[in-house]
Amino acid sequence: MPAGATGAAALLWLQRTAGNAAVSQLLAVQRAGAGTCKLDGDELPVQRAGPKAPPVILPARPAWQPGRHVTPTYAVTRPAATRSNSTPSTTKTDDPTFTGAPAVDAKGKVWRYQLATVKSTGTIQLVYYTADRYPAPTPEDDSGALTNTTAGNWKAITKDLKKHRAGVADFWSAYRREVLHEDYHWNVEWQGKVNKHLQKAEKRIAALKADFAAAPTEADADAALKPQATTIFKDETDKARAAYDALGDDPGDPPYLAQAPAMDALHARVMAHAKANKWS
Amino acid sequence: MELNPSAPRKPSRSVAPVDYLVTILDTRPLTLHVSLHNPVDATKPVLVPRLLAPLGAFVNVTVLDELSATAWESPRPKLGLKLHPDRRESYLELEPGYSHGIVFRLEGVPVPAGLCTARVSYSNGPYTGPTQQPIGALTFETAVPFVRA
């Protein structure tokens, strides 16, 4: 700085020397402080430090909520039950879907992707045997009168119900068996696998980021992050489906064990009915 | 017959000389006929599982586009079986030359225009034959090209 230069002359010299950023800072200091600005020698740290990076301006978008977990919604369609002595009841599951949006990670100063909802749909088609195969034929929940149960067949009924409680029915069966079996697929197996892999998807998606320079707007961030989130989500739901498909569904496997309480309850009803009628 | 409904059914080699046939009946909607048959020159009857449906349980279909990318794949439903795998009534006996088949009409399936391929596979799953007359595991897969206008 030229000898004797003070005030405006010193600032002009400094602006030429250190640039506008340094002068702006210096002026801010000067406006905030009382008295004149000291410009002597080593008292100009801004001159030594050089220009600073411009301040990060956070986009005015919803804040990212790290660790927030989505509770998926499960909706199963249950068409009216049909009857057949050969066609199985079925549980079909559709690929889960999600919604989400970019969100601002203020601490990390980047865009993240926040899952908002996850939905999974499916269809349970119950197929009952013909009515002659149920000890209590109406209504279709084993609660009705035991009109198909007689002194001549009650032993065969109870033997069947007991022997095939966790397997494929022989002749006699329980309506609720179908419900419990298919509900197990939907409630325990499918939802269990989806929930497990959704957590993994959330963790992987939470690691995605786009910086504000590369994605200045929410639309830019969505274009950058949503495809990646979609890929991760599909990868994890594919894994969930593979794990679900691999679960055993043969007699004696968990879905068949899940139906056993229905067979046991009906067995107990028929036994009590026989006893009350003094059948032997 | 004594049944053991809780016993695991392990896959075994097929002992039944069963042939398979896939025919595309229509492409709009895609309609396929899948059948198991006892060859004309066979010398004895064979047992085949009665159950071929629902689609995805025993018969699986994958539709490939002209670049061999998967356009659609049949979902795999979970089943609550009605027919006991150990019972003779769960199987049909086919004399030589006879077949047992099913028609699948794939309503609403997004089949792309142009040259496509239907990859069709079959597995008899737990229906490996009655206790006294095992037929073992039956599996096959074939690819049938077709053109969707």
Interface residues (C-beta under 8 A of the other chain):
Chain A: S84 N85 S86 T87 P88 S89 T90 T91 K92 T93 D94 V127 Y129 K163 H164 A166 G167 V168 A169 D170 R177 E178 H181 E182 H185 E189 D245 D249 D250 P251 G252 P255 Y256 Q259
Chain B: L3 P5 S6 A7 P8 R9 R50 L51 A53 P54 A57 P75 R76 P77 K78 L79 G80 L81 K82 L83 H84 P85 R87 P126
